[in-house]
Amino acid sequence: IITLSGVYIANCFTPLRLGNDVLRYFQIKEALEGVSVSENITGNSLPNGYPLLLLMLSWFNMCTSFFIVLANCFYLAGSLYFICHLFQGQFRYWHLISLTLLNWIIIKTTITPLSDIQYLFFSTGTLFFFIEYSKKRKALLLIGMLVFCFLAILTRTIGVLLPASMGLSFILSKKGAISERLRSSSIWIIFTIAVFLLMI
């Protein structure tokens, strides 16, 4: 895990990787800064969540390949933390983390200025706070869930399915013996996470 983490960090020192979506994110960031851009850019379908990160980095003169990839690495680390807690006791953590870090899609989206890893962080964080709130009923956990859910939707439009999935889970939790078996097992958690991992 340490070696793999080192490989990810080493990519902070590589040149910025560009693509159509990357350029559009930067153009949206410029539009948010008040720079005049073409109408087809300001009216595009990409949400503003990731461009807002780029904008905040720009405020501190940190909108460079190093800090963008580093931010994605922090997002990935946070996502792995949430996922390990969601699957607590079902897998060996180092197996899960190693397989995730070796996944080519994860590697590509972490070292490229794209919203995928940011969305992964906020969506898994939403599920983490939801599960914890359902157990402990603490206001701070509810606030965390709402904030992370909002940021997930702001990052990727597919995030609107998060409230629907949590609402369905809540309804199932109120239904007799069947829901009791679902609640006591991890099937619903695994299904929900799998759906969102496939959609990023």
C-alpha positions as CSV (number, residue, x, y, z in Angstrom):
1,I,0.0,0.0,0.0
2,I,2.8,2.4,0.8
3,T,4.5,1.7,-2.5
4,L,1.2,2.2,-4.4
5,S,0.6,5.4,-2.5
6,G,4.1,6.6,-3.5
7,V,3.3,6.0,-7.1
8,Y,0.2,8.1,-6.8
9,I,2.0,10.9,-5.1
10,A,4.8,10.8,-7.7
11,N,2.2,11.6,-10.4
12,C,1.7,15.0,-8.7
13,F,5.0,16.0,-10.3
14,T,3.9,15.0,-13.8
15,P,2.5,17.5,-16.4
16,L,-1.2,18.3,-16.5
17,R,-3.2,15.8,-18.5
18,L,-5.6,17.4,-20.8
19,G,-8.8,16.2,-22.6
20,N,-12.1,17.6,-23.8
21,D,-13.8,17.4,-20.4
22,V,-10.7,18.8,-18.6
23,L,-10.6,21.8,-21.0
24,R,-14.3,22.3,-20.4
25,Y,-13.8,22.3,-16.6
26,F,-11.1,24.9,-16.9
27,Q,-13.3,27.0,-19.1
28,I,-16.1,26.8,-16.6
29,K,-13.7,27.8,-13.9
30,E,-12.7,30.9,-16.0
31,A,-16.4,31.7,-16.5
32,L,-16.9,31.6,-12.8
33,E,-13.9,34.0,-12.5
34,G,-15.7,36.4,-14.8
35,V,-13.6,35.7,-17.9
36,S,-15.5,36.0,-21.1
37,V,-16.0,32.6,-22.7
38,S,-18.2,31.3,-25.6
39,E,-21.9,30.6,-24.9
40,N,-21.5,26.8,-25.6
41,I,-19.1,26.6,-22.7
42,T,-21.2,28.5,-20.1
43,G,-24.3,26.6,-21.1
44,N,-22.8,23.2,-21.1
45,S,-24.2,20.3,-19.0
46,L,-21.2,19.8,-16.7
47,P,-22.0,20.8,-13.0
48,N,-20.0,23.4,-11.3
49,G,-18.7,21.3,-8.4
50,Y,-15.3,20.4,-9.8
51,P,-14.7,23.8,-11.4
52,L,-15.3,25.4,-8.0
53,L,-12.4,23.3,-6.6
54,L,-10.3,24.6,-9.5
55,L,-11.5,28.1,-8.7
56,M,-10.5,27.8,-5.0
57,L,-7.1,26.5,-6.0
58,S,-6.7,29.4,-8.4
59,W,-7.4,31.9,-5.6
60,F,-4.3,30.7,-3.8
61,N,-2.2,30.4,-7.0
62,M,-2.3,26.6,-6.6
63,C,-4.2,25.6,-9.8
64,T,-1.3,23.5,-11.1
65,S,-0.9,19.8,-11.9
66,F,0.8,19.2,-8.6
67,F,-2.0,20.5,-6.4
68,I,-4.9,19.2,-8.6
69,V,-3.5,15.7,-8.5
70,L,-2.7,16.0,-4.7
71,A,-6.3,17.1,-4.1
72,N,-7.6,14.1,-6.0
73,C,-5.3,11.9,-3.9
74,F,-6.8,13.3,-0.7
75,Y,-10.3,12.7,-2.1
76,L,-9.3,9.1,-2.9
77,A,-7.9,8.6,0.6
78,G,-11.1,9.9,2.1
79,S,-13.2,7.7,-0.1
80,L,-11.2,4.6,0.9
81,Y,-11.7,5.6,4.6
82,F,-15.5,5.8,4.1
83,I,-15.6,2.5,2.1
84,C,-13.5,0.6,4.7
85,H,-16.0,1.7,7.4
86,L,-19.0,0.8,5.3
87,F,-17.6,-2.7,4.7
88,Q,-16.2,-2.9,8.2
89,G,-15.4,-6.5,9.2
90,Q,-16.2,-8.0,5.8
91,F,-12.9,-7.6,4.0
92,R,-9.3,-7.1,5.0
93,Y,-8.7,-3.4,4.6
94,W,-5.3,-3.8,2.9
95,H,-6.9,-6.1,0.3
96,L,-9.6,-3.6,-0.5
97,I,-7.3,-0.6,-0.6
98,S,-4.7,-2.4,-2.7
99,L,-7.2,-3.6,-5.3
100,T,-8.7,-0.1,-5.5
101,L,-5.3,1.5,-6.0
102,L,-4.4,-1.0,-8.7
103,N,-7.6,-0.3,-10.6
104,W,-6.8,1.5,-13.9
105,I,-9.9,3.6,-13.9
106,I,-9.1,4.8,-10.4
107,I,-5.5,5.6,-11.4
108,K,-6.6,7.5,-14.5
109,T,-9.3,9.6,-12.9
110,T,-7.0,10.4,-9.9
111,I,-4.1,11.7,-11.9
112,T,-6.4,13.6,-14.4
113,P,-8.3,16.8,-13.5
114,L,-11.8,15.2,-13.6
115,S,-14.7,15.1,-11.2
116,D,-14.9,11.3,-10.8
117,I,-12.8,11.0,-7.6
118,Q,-14.4,14.1,-6.0
119,Y,-17.8,12.6,-6.7
120,L,-16.6,9.2,-5.2
121,F,-15.5,11.0,-2.1
122,F,-18.8,12.9,-1.5
123,S,-21.1,10.0,-2.5
124,T,-19.3,7.5,-0.2
125,G,-19.2,10.1,2.5
126,T,-23.0,10.6,2.1
127,L,-23.5,6.8,2.5
128,F,-21.2,6.7,5.5
129,F,-23.0,9.5,7.3
130,F,-26.4,8.0,6.4
131,I,-25.5,4.6,7.9
132,E,-23.9,6.2,11.0
133,Y,-27.0,8.5,11.5
134,S,-29.3,5.5,11.2
135,K,-27.4,3.9,14.1
136,K,-26.7,6.8,16.4
137,R,-29.3,9.5,15.5
138,K,-27.0,12.4,16.1
139,A,-27.6,15.8,14.6
140,L,-24.0,16.3,13.4
141,L,-24.2,13.1,11.4
142,L,-27.4,14.2,9.8
143,I,-25.8,17.6,8.9
144,G,-22.8,15.8,7.5
145,M,-25.0,13.6,5.3
146,L,-26.9,16.6,3.9
147,V,-23.8,18.6,3.2
148,F,-22.0,15.7,1.5
149,C,-25.2,14.8,-0.5
150,F,-25.5,18.4,-1.7
151,L,-21.8,18.5,-2.7
152,A,-22.1,15.1,-4.5
153,I,-25.1,16.5,-6.6
154,L,-23.1,19.7,-7.2
155,T,-20.2,17.6,-8.5
156,R,-22.1,15.0,-10.6
157,T,-25.8,15.2,-11.6
158,I,-26.1,11.5,-11.0
159,G,-25.9,12.4,-7.4
160,V,-29.6,13.1,-7.3
161,L,-30.0,9.3,-7.0
162,L,-28.4,9.4,-3.6
163,P,-31.5,10.9,-1.8
164,A,-33.7,8.3,-3.6
165,S,-31.6,5.4,-2.6
166,M,-31.4,6.5,1.0
167,G,-35.1,7.2,1.1
168,L,-35.8,3.6,-0.2
169,S,-33.4,2.2,2.4
170,F,-35.3,4.1,5.1
171,I,-38.6,2.8,3.9
172,L,-37.3,-0.8,3.8
173,S,-35.9,-0.4,7.3
174,K,-39.5,0.2,8.5
175,K,-40.9,-3.0,7.0
176,G,-41.1,-6.1,9.3
177,A,-39.0,-9.2,9.1
178,I,-37.8,-8.8,5.5
179,S,-36.3,-5.4,6.2
180,E,-34.8,-6.7,9.4
181,R,-32.8,-9.3,7.4
182,L,-31.8,-6.6,4.9
183,R,-30.8,-4.3,7.7
184,S,-28.8,-6.9,9.6
185,S,-26.9,-7.9,6.5
186,S,-24.7,-5.8,4.2
187,I,-26.6,-6.6,1.0
188,W,-28.2,-3.2,0.7
189,I,-25.0,-1.3,1.5
190,I,-23.0,-3.4,-1.1
191,F,-25.7,-2.9,-3.7
192,T,-25.9,0.9,-3.2
193,I,-22.1,1.4,-3.3
194,A,-21.7,-0.9,-6.4
195,V,-24.3,1.2,-8.3
196,F,-22.6,4.5,-7.6
197,L,-19.1,3.1,-8.3
198,L,-20.4,2.0,-11.7
199,M,-21.9,5.4,-12.4
200,I,-18.9,7.6,-11.7
